[in-house]
Amino acid sequence: MKLPFNIDLSGKVAVVTGGGGILCSCFAEAIAMTGASVAVLDLNEDAAKKVAEKINKNGGKAIGIKTNVLEKESLVEAKKIINEKLGTVDILLNGAGGNNPKGSTSHDYFEKEDLEKEDVKTFFDLDPKGIEFVFNLNFLGTLLPTQVFAEDLIEKKDAEIINISSMNAFTPLTRIPAYSGAKAAISNFTQWLAVHFSKVGIRVNAIAPGFFLTNQNRGLLLDENGNPTERAKKIISQTPMGRFGEQEELVGTLLWLLCPEASSFVNGVVIPVDGGFNAYSGV
């Protein structure tokens, strides 16, 4: 990967939750290329360590730590390791999140006949536990890491928290009410945190990716032959640029937010990176 522009974050320590995933591993690698040390946190220990090993192999400095963002004790333990091995934290990227089939419907629209079909999950069949899981993973999975790591950021020079929202936060997508609602909560929480921490020098912003192929959505967007599904075709038809995003296309926005010379007065915003999806009315 080549950075779109150069910034120097040498001496800083960044934490990336969900760092073993496709998008957040890209974020972790990009931050490491600026000279910062990176702690890659993920529930999947192998994935976290694999990303850290790649960063170290390419001349950066990183550690991978198995961490459950829904358990404060796990986060506190991770912080101890980070503080001992890398130092106090300057940057927190809250990237952990995801959806669950139990919080999704089968169809875009409810039709009365669906109530009689056993293989169709309607709004009335949504599992409260599944919805709870999605909200916890996304919202509490952002709140708890912020509670644990933000203490290091207080009154530090150029300290920043970056949350990962979604285009679902602007306009809810069909079938996924839990995920859409949870990401809307992330956007709202980003604004709240920006105000709350404004007097101690911590900026808080969010990136809202449009449609990017990840391990989570690949099965929904591509068939077994790697061709776009009907849902993927529908998404692309509503994206003026006519394609999915590439993970590297998120890096420029990330670096801009992390660059104090470029964005020091930017606070409490949610930035879409979506190929025009949010701007398109459909006609």
N, C-alpha and C positions, 0 to 999 in steps of 0.2 A: 504494500500500500504506500502511496505517495501522498503526503499532506498537501492540501490545496494552498496553504500559506504557512509560513514559519512563525511560531511563537515559542518563547522560552519559559518553561515552567520548572526549570531545574531547581531542586531543593524542596519541591512541594510533594505532598503525599496525597494520592487520590484513592478513594474507595469506590468500587463499582459492584453493586449488587446485581445478581442475575448475570454475572460476568461470563458465565460459561455458554450463554446463548449466542445465536448468530449476530444479532444487532449489538448487544452489549459487549461481546468479545471484540468487535470492531471498535467500539468506543474505547475499551481498555487499551487496545493496541495503539490507537491514535494518541491517547493521552500519554502513553509511555514514550512515544516518538517525540514528544515535546520536552522530554528530559525529566518528567515527574516519575516518582516511584508509584507503582500501582498495586493495590490489594484487590485481587479478583475473588469475589465472594459468590458462592453458588451452592445450592443444596446438593448438586452433583459434584462431589469432590474431584472425580477424575476430569470432568470438564473444566473445572476451575484451574486445576494444576496444569492441564494441557495448554490452556491459554497463557498461563504464567510462564511455562517453559518456552513457548514460542516467543514471547516478549524477551525473555532472558537470552535466548539464542540469537535474537536480532540486535542484541546490544543494549536492551533496556533493563530495567530492574523491576521485578514483580514477584509476588507470592500468591499462591492459590490457597484458599481456606474454605473448607466445608462449613456452610453457615445456613441456618434456617432463619429467614427474615421474620417469621411469625413467632419466634421464641427469643425473648429479650436476653435470656441467659446465654444463648448461642451467640448473639450479637456482642454482648459484653466480653465474652471469651475471645471472639475474633478481634475486638478492639485491643485487648491486652497484647495479642500476638502482633498486631500491626504496630502499636506503639513501641513495642520492644524491638522489632526487626526493621521498621521503616521510619518511625517517628510519629509525631502527632499529625492528625489529619487536616488537610487544607481544602480538599474538594470531595464532595459526596455526590455520586451519581446513583440515584435510585432507579434501577432498571428492572428489578424483579417484578414479575407480574404474569398474567396469563388468564385463560378462560377455562371453562369446564363444560362438557356436554350436558351435564345435569342442569345448567343454567341457560340452556338454549332450546328454542322451539324447532320443530321440523320444517315448518313452512313460513314464508314471508307474511302471509295473511291468514287470519283465522276464518274458517268456514264451518258452519254448524255441523256439516256432515263429518268433519274430522273427529267429532266426539265419539263417533261409532267405530272409528278405525283404531285397532290396537297398536298398529305399527307407526302411528303418528303421534308425536308429542306436541300438545297444544300449550297455550299459556296456562291452562288450568292444571297441567301435568308437571309444571316446573317444580323441581325439588328444592325446598327451602334450604336444605343443607348444601346443595350444590351452589345456590346463589350466595349463601353465606361464605362458602369457600372462596368464590371469585372475589367478593368484596374484601374479605380478609387478606387474600394474597396481594391484591392491588393496593388497597388503601392502608390497611395495617402494615403491609409489607413495605410501605413507604414511610408511614408514621414512626414505627418502632426503630428502624435504622437511623432516622433523623434524630430521635430522642437520644440514641446512644452516641452517635458520632458528632452531632452538632456542637456538643460541649467543647470539642477541640477547636472548632471554627471561631468561637467567640472572640471578637476584636483582633482577629488575625488579618493581615493584609491580603486583600483580594480573595477572601474566602467565598466559596460559592457552593450552593446545592442545585443540582439539576435533576428534575424529575422527568420521567417518561410517561407522557399522556398518550393520546391517540386521536385520530380523526373521529372516532366514535364519540368523543367528548363534545364535539361540535354538533354533529348530527348522528343520532343513534342508528346503527345498522339494523336491518331486519334480522330476526332469529336470535340475536345475542343481547337480550335486555340486561343481564347481569354484568357482562363485560362493559357494555356501553355506559351503564350507570356508574360502575366502579371507576372508569377512566374520567368521567365527568367529575367525580369526587376528587381525583388527582389534580385536575385543572383548578378546581376551587381551592383545594388545599395549598396548591402552589401560591396562589394569590394571598391566601391567609398567612402563610409562612413568610412571604416577602415583606408583608407589613409588620408582622410580629418580630422579625429579626432585624428590621431596618436600622435600629438604633445601636446594634452591636457589630455592624459591618459585614453582615452575611447577606449576599444577594441570592435570591431564589427564583429560578426560571424553569420552564419546561419545554421539551421538544415533543411535538405531536406528529409522529410518523404517519404517512398514508399507508399504502399497501406495499409491503415488502415480503418476499418469500422467507419464511422462517420454519423452524422445525415444527412449531405449533400449528401453523396454518397450511403447510404444504399438502397435507392430505385432503384439504377442502378446496384448494385452488388448482391442484394438478391431478390428473388421473394416473392410473398405473403405468401409462406410456409416456408420462411427462407432458401431456397436452393440457391446456387450460380446461377446467370444468365449466359448466354453464354459469356457475356463480362467479368464477374468475372472469369469464367473458363479460358478464354484466358489470363487474367492477371496472374493468378496463374501458368499457364503453362510457362510463361515467367519469373517467380520468382523462382530461383534455390531452395530456401528453401521450396517452395511448399505450401505457405499459406499466409494469410494476417498478418500484424504485430499486436501486442497487444500494447495498448497505453503506458503501463508501460515500454515497450522496448525502448521508446524514452528518458526516464528519465536519464539513465546513461550518454548519450551524453550531455544532458542539464547540469547535475551536473558537468561533466568534464569541460565544457566550463566556468561554474561559479566558479570553484575552482581555485584560483590564484596559489596555489602550484603546480597544475597539468598542467595548460594551459596558464601561464602568457605570453608566447611568441607566442601564437596562435592568429592570427589576419587576418581578411579578407578571411576566408575560408567558404566553403559551404559543410557541411558534410552529405553524404547520409546515411540514415538508412532505408534500402530497401530490405533486404533479398537477395541481390545479383542481383536485377533487372537490375541495371545500368551496371553491369559487363557482363551480359549474351547477347551474340550476336544472340541468337535464333536458333543456330545450334550447 
